[in-house]
């Protein structure tokens, strides 16, 4: 498998534990497949590929890994349910999920463990896996995009300073990976906030204190626009018995202006629907675009066995609802990228009358030492805004996927 110069530098390192902080689309998964194959050339070796979830593990490399090993004619047996590939030399590669790390206890891993996007995993994953490498000298490759200086990934990255005999660290930008053009990176810089751009594309360890919406700035993001007459509405909605919340916005090109908010206590979806229609009786119902919590497909906050989704649809609203939740941090990143881009543009403003939305943007913070927002007073309105912005301007859209080059079966 041909490697780029940075990938080759990583592959050539003799260190037992390698840590790679790399920008998006650097070619991390391609490198992971190559390294798993390289370590599996030795007989009687067990190697693992570990992703944050089982779905990610299967979606990221499973098909490519199978194709690669079959092209080499190394495959003896493939177990789809266990995500395991047995090779003709009695080695094996398994895909594992970091959110089920207790199931990795008691094994001996003599080949390589790849931790892909390891910053999104709990530190306990390494605590459990490290003994599995002890008896037969197994190796580990940690690879992913940084998630701040308070994340355990930073501690692993710095291990090369404390234990240079076993550990080494590498840092490469998206451009270094040679898969994304400079023009595409510049386009992302124009759309993303400074901190997120540096983290995702330059692979730097960025911190923003404990504030979730660190790009919020009253001077730029609070605006009163009395001349903006609504003919269509964009509504983000979060479902709770108390409070049930919604942010009501208007879109002009790339700009979203939050003109109104609704916060109902001890309420339900029927009452939320009635309140929207009471406030905006002149807007055709099909021109009221609702972006709710995806859980509305199953949730029932009103009587009669109806789901929240069916209530909104029966009211005549146009409802945009994905089948599953995006990662919370992706929605948060999307909001921060609208509040202020790396180029200094502000695409999200809030009317000063929207008290609860402003409080959420200013006061919502992370649980200490985690990347999870604190549940309580400020998260519900923030969730409403996150569902709306995350659907209209998803952060994943700015990370194009390019296919790797043609693989030869003659060499690894």
N, C-alpha and C positions, 0 to 999 in steps of 0.2 A: 504494500500500500504506500504510494508516494506521500511524503509529508512535506509541509512547508518548512522553511528554515527554523522558525520558532518551535514548531512541533517536533522537529528532529532534535533540537537542543534538549527539549524535555525528555524525549525518548532515549537519548544518549546518556543521560545522567545516571551514574552508578549508585546513587543514594537509594536507600531502602524506602524512605518515605518522602514523596514529592508533593509539593503544594503549589497549585497553579491558580493565580488570580487572573482571569481573562475576561475581556469584553465580550459582549454578545456577538454570536456568529463567528467566533474565533476558530471554530472547528473542534470544540471540546469533545463532542460525542464521537466524531470521526477518530480523534486521537485515542479515546477510550476503547473503541473497538479494536484498533490496531494493537494497543498494548495488551488487551485481554488475549488476542490471538497470539501475540509474541510469547507471553508467559505460558500459554497452553501448548506450545510446541514441545515442552518437556513432558514426558509421560507421568501419569499418576499425580497430576496437579489439580487442585480445586481452586477456581477463581470465582469471585463475585462481582457483579455490577450492582451498586446500591444507589437508588434514586429516592427522593423524598417520599413518593408514594408508589404503590404497585402500578397504578395507571400510567404514571410518568415513566417508570422503568420500561414497561411494555411499549409505550408509544414512542419513546425516544430512540431506542436502539434495537429492539427485538427483531424486527424484520430485516434490518440491515445486517445485524450480527449473524442471523441464520443464513442469509444470502452469501455473506462473505465466507463463512466456514464451509458451506456446501460447495462453493466454487473451488475451494481448496481441496475438496474431497476428504475432509477431516471428520465429517459427521457420521456417527454410528447410530444415534437415536436422538429424537427431539421430543421432549415432553411439554406440550403446550400448556397444560393446566399448571404445571409446576414451574414453567419458564426455565427449563433446564435443558442444556445441550450436552450429551455425552459424546466424546470423541473416540476415534478408533485407537488412540494411544492410551486410553483409559483415563485421560484427563476430562474435566467437566467445567462448564461455565454456567452459573446460576444468576438469575436476576432476583434481587431482593428489595424489600421496601423498608425505608428507614422508620416509617411510622409503626412498624411491627418489629422493632429491634430486639425485643425479648425472644423472638423466635430464632435469633441468630446465636443464641448461647449454646455452648457445648460442642461446637464444630472446630475442626482444624482446617484452616485455609492455607494451603502450602504455596499457592500461586500468587495472584494479585487481587486486591480489593480496590475497585474504583468507586469513589464517592463522588457522584455527579451532582452539582449544585449543593455542595455540602454545607454552605452557609444557611440553607433552608432546613437543615436537620437539627435535631436536639443533640447537645454534647454527649448525652448518654449513649448515642449510637457508637461513637468511637470507644467509649468505656467498655461496651460489650464486645466489640469486634477485636479490639487490640489483643486480648488473650488468645483469640483464635489464630493469630499470626505467630504466636510465641514458639511453639514446639518445633515447627519446621521452617522458620525464618521467612514467613510470607511477607510480601511487599504491599504498600498502599499508595494510591494516587488520588489525591484530593484535587478536584477541579471544579471551578464555578466562578460566578460573578460575586464580588464583595458585597457585604451588607452592613457596612459600618464598623467602626472601631470597637464597639461594645459587643459585637458578635463573636462567638467562639472561633469563627473562621480566622479572625485576626490573630488569635493566640496560636493557632496552628501555623499560620503564615510566618510568625516570628520564631517558631521552634528552631529554624535553621541558625538563628543567632545564638541559641543556647546549646544546641546539640548538632553542630555542623558535620559531625562524623556520620550521622544517620539521616539528617533532614536537609532538604534544600527547597528553596522557594523561587518561583518565577512570576513575573507580572508582564502581561501583554495586552495591548489595546485591540479593539476590533479591527482597526486598519492593519495591525501586525499579522492578523490571520489571513489576509489576502483574499477573503471571500466577499467582502463588502466594499463598494467603491467609496472614494472620498466624497463624492457628490451625495451619496446616500447618507453618510455620516453627517455631513453638513445639513442635510434636510432634517435629520433627527434633532440636531442641535437647535434648529429653528423652532421645533415643536415641543421639546422637552425642557423641564426646568434644569437649572445649572447643576444642582446636586445629583439629580438622577442621571443626567447626561454623563457626568464625570464617572459615576459609579458603573453605569451599564455599558458605556463605550470606551472609557479610558481605564476602567478597572481599578479605580482608586477607592480607598477606604474612607467613605464620607460619613460625617455625623451631623445631626441637626438637633442635638439635645434630645429632649423627651417629647417635643411637640410633633404631633402627627402631620399637621398641615404647615410645615415649616416655610413654604413659599408664600403664605398669606401676608399681605401688607395692606393695612387700612387705607393708606394714601392712594394705592392703585386699585384695590379690589372692592372698595365701597363706592358705589355711584348711584345717584338718583337720576332716572331717565324718564321724566314725566311725559315726554312726547312719544314714547314708544307704545303705540296702541296695539293691543293684542288681537290678532286674527287667527292665531294658532298657538297652542300651548304645549310645552314639553315638561312633563311632570315625573320626578323621581319619587318613589314611594316605599316606605318601610312599614311592615305590619307588626303591630304590637297591640295588646289590649289597652295599655296605658304607658306611654303615649303612642298614638298612631300618628305618623308624620308624613309630610309631603313637601317637597320644594317645587315651586312653579316657575318655569323659566321661559324665555324667548330666545330663539337662535337667529343670528344674522351672520351668515357665512361661517367663520371659525369662532365667532364670539357667542358666549352664553351669558345672558343676564338673568339672574334670579330676581324676579319682581315681587314674589309673594311666597308665603309659607303657610302651612296648616299644621297645627299641633292639637290633637284631640285626646283628652283623657277619658279613660273607661269607655272606649268607643269600639267601633267595628268598621268593616269595609263598606257596608251599606251607608253608614253615617258619613264616612269620608267621601263617598261618591256623591251623596246629596249636598255636601258642603261645597264641593267643586262646582256642581251645577248651579248652586245658589249664587256663588260669587261670579260665575262667568256664564250667564244664561244666553248670551248672544253669540257665543262661539259654537259652531256646529260640532256635535259630539265626536264625529269621526276625525275632526281636526284637533282633538285633545289627545295628544300622544303620551301614553303612560309607560314608564320604565320601572317596573316594580321589582321587589325582592324575588328572585327565582323560586323561593319556597312557596310563593303564592299558588303554584300549581297543585300543591297538596294541602296548604294551610286552609283552615276554615275558622275565620274570626267572626262569622255571622251565623245565624240560625238557619236550619233547613237543609243542612248537608251540602251546601254549595261551597265551592272553593273560592278563595279571594280572586283568582284569575277569572273564573266564570262570572262573578259579580261585575267586575270591571268590563268584561266583554259584553255582557248583557246590557250594561248601561249605554253601550254604543261607542265607547272609547276605542281608540286604536292602541292595542297593547303590544309592547315589544318585550318579550320575556325569554331569555335563554333557558335551556333545559337544566343547567347546573350553574353553580356559583363560580365566578372567577376567583382566583386568590385575592384575599383582602388587600394585600400589599399592592397588587396591580391596580385596583381601584383607587387606592390612596395615591399611588404614583400618577395615575391619570389626572386626578384633581390637582395635585401639585404642578403638573405640567401645564394645566390650563391657567392656574393662578399666575405663574411667571415662567417664561421659557428661558433657556440659556442665552437667547438672543435679546432678552429684555422686553419681550412682548407679554401683554396681559390679556388673556382670552376669557377670563371668568370674572364677572363682577356681581355684586350683591346689593340690592336696594337697602338703604339704612333702616327701613322699617322691618326687615327680616331679622328680628332680634335673636331668635334661637339658632338660625343658620350661622350668624356671625359668631355667637358664643361657641358653637361647635367648632368652627374653623379656628378660633383663637385658643380654645381651652382644652380640646381633646388631646390627650397625651397617651403615651405608651406605658404599659406596665413596666416597672423598673427591670432592666436587664433583658427585656423581650422585645419582639416586634409586633406584639398584640395590643391593640388599643384597649384602654380601660373601659369596661362596660359600666353604664350608669347614666348620668345626667346628659352627657353631650354626644353620645354615639348614635342615637336614633336619627337625628336630623342629618348628621354626617353620613350615615348609611344611605339615606334618601338621595343625597347629593352624589354619593359614590356610585349608586346604581345608574343614575342618569348619565353622568359624565363617562363612566366606564363603558357604557354601551355605545354612546355617540363617538367617543374618541378613545378606543381601547389602546392601552399601552403596548400590547402585543403586536398591534398593527405596524409598529415602527421598527420591528425586528425581522427583516426579511430572511426567509430560509433559502439558502442556495444548496443545490445538490453537490455532493462531493465529486471529485474527478473519477474517471473510470478506474476500477480496480483490476489489477492483474492477478491471476491465480499463481503466478510463477514465484512471487516473493511476498513476504509479509512486511 
